[in-house]
Amino acid sequence: MFRKPREEKHMKDPWRSREHCVDCGVLGNWRGILEGGLLCAVVGQRNVMGRTSRVVVVGGKETGKTSILERAIFANSTVDKQYIPTVEDTYVGIVETERGTREKLRFYDTAGLDARNHCLPQHYHALADGYIIVYSISDNLSFQLLTDIKKDIDRHREKKDVPIIVLGNKSDLAATHRAVDTATAERWATAEKLRFWEVNVQDRTLLMAPIMNLASRLNPQPSKTSFPQLTMGRKNKD
């Protein structure tokens, strides 16, 4: 049986309805993780760098936010399961960065937004180190929500430089149900200076690059010039 990391054991957030993460997933390319799915938290904790970064996952209703997290972190498929709207859930995963280090990320899975309710509760902005904004390529309304979501983030985020990525989910439906053109989504993301990917939960490998990119940006490599340079030389005698 897999257990939650020790430091997470007694943590309770007052606004969270329940703690989803009873175990810890490991996301990365090493040691066949793509085939292996869920790994023991003890294995995942080895060589983990830095602090736990908090990522808020936000988007319209039924865009697949929960399915993305389940598939990316635990390799679980939710395709044939009954849809249950998310209230608030939390996932914890160990993510391999583009540099090969491993970082611990806590993902806050939020309730789906709509045209009448298109703003996150403000406490999410207070805790967020980064955001994943999700829309469905088969739902134009979910794409239209992105503008309001981004404005809400810009208005309330407490940190000036917060990494944000955009995922166009359900790309497996592109041939028959596409409602949002890829070029249109790319133009919007470029105008907002955001990184953009089209993904789907059928192909877990598509989820790797964006989440690993986010983990890398949340925990950048320290600059070699951030420390004072010490020079040693022979003192000249008078």
C-alpha positions as CSV (number, residue, x, y, z in Angstrom):
1,M,0.0,0.0,0.0
2,F,1.3,3.4,-0.9
3,R,1.5,6.2,1.6
4,K,1.5,9.9,1.5
5,P,4.9,11.6,2.1
6,R,5.5,12.0,5.8
7,E,5.5,15.8,5.8
8,E,2.1,15.9,4.2
9,K,0.5,13.6,6.8
10,H,-1.0,16.1,9.2
11,M,-1.5,19.0,6.8
12,K,-5.1,20.2,6.4
13,D,-6.1,23.3,4.5
14,P,-9.3,24.9,5.8
15,W,-10.8,25.5,2.3
16,R,-10.1,22.0,1.0
17,S,-13.1,19.6,0.9
18,R,-10.9,16.5,1.0
19,E,-7.3,15.4,0.4
20,H,-7.3,13.3,-2.7
21,C,-3.6,12.4,-2.6
22,V,-3.3,9.4,-0.4
23,D,-0.2,8.4,-2.4
24,C,2.4,10.2,-4.4
25,G,2.9,9.8,-8.2
26,V,6.1,10.3,-10.0
27,L,6.1,11.9,-13.4
28,G,9.1,11.7,-15.7
29,N,10.9,9.8,-18.4
30,W,13.3,7.8,-16.1
31,R,13.1,4.1,-15.3
32,G,10.1,3.3,-17.4
33,I,7.7,5.6,-15.6
34,L,5.5,5.9,-18.7
35,E,4.7,2.2,-18.5
36,G,4.9,1.8,-14.7
37,G,2.4,4.4,-13.6
38,L,2.2,4.9,-9.8
39,L,5.4,4.5,-7.9
40,C,6.0,4.3,-4.2
41,A,6.3,7.7,-2.5
42,V,9.6,6.6,-0.9
43,V,11.1,6.0,-4.3
44,G,9.8,9.3,-5.5
45,Q,11.2,11.2,-2.6
46,R,14.8,10.4,-3.4
47,N,16.9,13.3,-4.7
48,V,13.9,15.6,-4.7
49,M,15.1,19.2,-5.0
50,G,13.9,22.4,-3.4
51,R,10.5,23.1,-1.8
52,T,7.0,21.9,-2.8
53,S,5.6,24.2,-5.5
54,R,1.8,24.8,-5.6
55,V,0.0,24.7,-9.0
56,V,-3.6,25.7,-9.4
57,V,-5.4,23.9,-12.3
58,V,-8.3,26.0,-13.6
59,G,-10.6,25.9,-16.6
60,G,-14.2,25.5,-17.7
61,K,-16.6,22.7,-16.7
62,E,-15.9,19.2,-18.3
63,T,-12.7,20.3,-19.9
64,G,-10.9,17.3,-18.3
65,K,-8.8,18.9,-15.6
66,T,-9.1,16.0,-13.2
67,S,-8.6,13.5,-16.0
68,I,-5.3,15.2,-16.9
69,L,-4.0,15.0,-13.3
70,E,-5.1,11.4,-12.9
71,R,-3.5,10.3,-16.1
72,A,-0.3,12.4,-15.8
73,I,0.5,11.6,-12.2
74,F,-0.9,8.2,-11.6
75,A,-1.5,6.8,-15.1
76,N,-5.2,6.3,-14.2
77,S,-7.8,6.3,-17.0
78,T,-11.1,8.1,-16.3
79,V,-12.5,7.6,-19.8
80,D,-15.2,5.1,-18.9
81,K,-16.0,6.5,-15.5
82,Q,-19.1,8.5,-14.6
83,Y,-18.5,12.3,-14.7
84,I,-18.5,13.8,-11.2
85,P,-18.0,17.6,-11.0
86,T,-14.9,18.5,-9.0
87,V,-15.4,20.7,-5.9
88,E,-11.8,20.8,-4.6
89,D,-9.1,18.1,-4.8
90,T,-5.4,18.0,-4.2
91,Y,-2.8,15.9,-5.9
92,V,0.9,15.5,-5.1
93,G,3.4,14.4,-7.7
94,I,7.2,14.1,-8.1
95,V,8.0,15.7,-11.5
96,E,11.2,15.3,-13.4
97,T,12.3,18.6,-14.8
98,E,14.0,19.3,-18.2
99,R,17.3,19.4,-16.3
100,G,16.9,15.9,-15.0
101,T,16.2,17.0,-11.4
102,R,13.0,16.0,-9.6
103,E,10.6,18.5,-8.0
104,K,7.6,18.0,-5.7
105,L,4.5,19.7,-7.0
106,R,1.1,20.0,-5.2
107,F,-1.7,20.4,-7.8
108,Y,-5.0,22.1,-6.7
109,D,-7.8,20.8,-8.9
110,T,-10.5,23.4,-8.9
111,A,-14.2,23.4,-9.7
112,G,-15.1,24.1,-13.3
113,L,-15.9,27.7,-14.3
114,D,-18.6,28.9,-16.7
115,A,-19.8,32.2,-18.2
116,R,-21.6,33.3,-15.0
117,N,-18.9,32.1,-12.7
118,H,-15.6,32.8,-14.4
119,C,-13.3,33.8,-11.5
120,L,-11.4,31.6,-9.0
121,P,-11.9,32.0,-5.3
122,Q,-9.3,34.5,-4.2
123,H,-7.5,32.2,-1.8
124,Y,-6.1,30.2,-4.8
125,H,-4.3,33.2,-6.1
126,A,-2.7,33.7,-2.6
127,L,-1.2,30.3,-2.6
128,A,-0.4,29.7,-6.3
129,D,3.2,29.4,-7.5
130,G,2.0,28.5,-11.0
131,Y,-1.1,27.8,-13.0
132,I,-2.4,25.3,-15.6
133,I,-5.3,26.7,-17.6
134,V,-7.3,24.0,-19.4
135,Y,-9.9,24.3,-22.2
136,S,-11.4,21.6,-24.5
137,I,-10.7,21.9,-28.2
138,S,-14.3,20.5,-28.7
139,D,-15.9,23.3,-26.7
140,N,-15.5,26.9,-28.0
141,L,-17.1,28.4,-24.8
142,S,-14.3,26.8,-22.7
143,F,-11.8,28.5,-25.0
144,Q,-13.6,31.9,-24.7
145,L,-13.3,31.6,-20.9
146,L,-9.5,31.8,-21.1
147,T,-9.5,35.5,-21.6
148,D,-11.5,36.1,-18.4
149,I,-9.4,33.5,-16.5
150,K,-6.2,35.1,-17.5
151,K,-7.5,38.6,-16.5
152,D,-8.5,37.3,-13.2
153,I,-5.1,35.7,-12.6
154,D,-3.3,39.0,-13.6
155,R,-5.6,41.0,-11.3
156,H,-5.2,38.9,-8.2
157,R,-1.9,37.0,-8.3
158,E,0.4,38.0,-5.5
159,K,3.6,37.2,-7.3
160,K,4.8,39.2,-10.3
161,D,6.4,36.3,-12.2
162,V,4.1,33.3,-12.0
163,P,4.5,30.5,-14.6
164,I,1.3,29.8,-16.6
165,I,0.8,27.1,-19.2
166,V,-2.3,26.5,-21.4
167,L,-3.5,23.0,-22.3
168,G,-6.0,22.4,-25.1
169,N,-7.4,19.1,-24.0
170,K,-9.2,16.3,-26.0
171,S,-7.1,16.6,-29.0
172,D,-8.1,13.0,-29.8
173,L,-11.4,14.4,-30.9
174,A,-9.9,16.8,-33.4
175,A,-11.0,14.9,-36.5
176,T,-14.7,14.8,-35.6
177,H,-15.5,17.4,-32.8
178,R,-12.9,20.2,-33.1
179,A,-14.5,23.6,-32.3
180,V,-11.3,25.5,-31.6
181,D,-8.7,25.8,-34.3
182,T,-5.1,25.2,-33.2
183,A,-3.8,28.4,-34.9
184,T,-6.4,30.5,-33.1
185,A,-5.4,29.1,-29.8
186,E,-1.7,29.6,-30.6
187,R,-2.3,33.2,-31.5
188,W,-4.1,33.8,-28.2
189,A,-1.4,32.2,-26.2
190,T,1.3,34.1,-28.0
191,A,-0.4,37.4,-27.4
192,E,-0.6,36.6,-23.7
193,K,3.0,35.3,-23.7
194,L,2.0,31.9,-22.5
195,R,3.2,28.4,-23.5
196,F,0.6,26.3,-25.2
197,W,0.1,22.6,-25.9
198,E,-2.7,20.4,-27.3
199,V,-3.1,17.2,-25.3
200,N,-5.4,14.3,-24.5
201,V,-5.6,11.8,-21.7
202,Q,-5.5,8.9,-24.2
203,D,-1.8,9.6,-24.8
204,R,0.0,10.1,-21.6
205,T,3.3,11.1,-23.4
206,L,1.6,14.3,-24.6
207,L,1.2,15.4,-21.0
208,M,4.8,15.0,-20.1
209,A,6.3,18.0,-21.9
210,P,4.0,20.7,-20.5
211,I,4.1,19.6,-16.9
212,M,7.9,19.0,-17.0
213,N,8.3,22.5,-18.5
214,L,6.2,24.0,-15.7
215,A,8.2,22.2,-13.0
216,S,11.4,23.5,-14.6
217,R,10.2,27.1,-14.6
218,L,8.9,26.8,-11.0
219,N,12.3,25.7,-9.8
220,P,14.9,27.4,-12.1
221,Q,18.5,26.5,-11.9
222,P,20.4,29.1,-9.7
223,S,22.5,31.5,-11.7
224,K,26.2,30.9,-11.5
225,T,26.6,34.7,-11.1
226,S,24.3,35.0,-8.1
227,F,27.1,34.5,-5.7
228,P,30.0,36.9,-5.2
229,Q,33.1,35.9,-7.0
230,L,36.2,35.4,-4.8
231,T,39.6,35.9,-6.4
232,M,42.9,35.0,-4.8
233,G,46.2,36.6,-5.7
234,R,49.7,37.0,-4.3
235,K,50.1,40.2,-2.4
236,N,52.9,42.4,-3.7
237,K,55.6,43.2,-1.2
238,D,56.7,46.8,-0.9
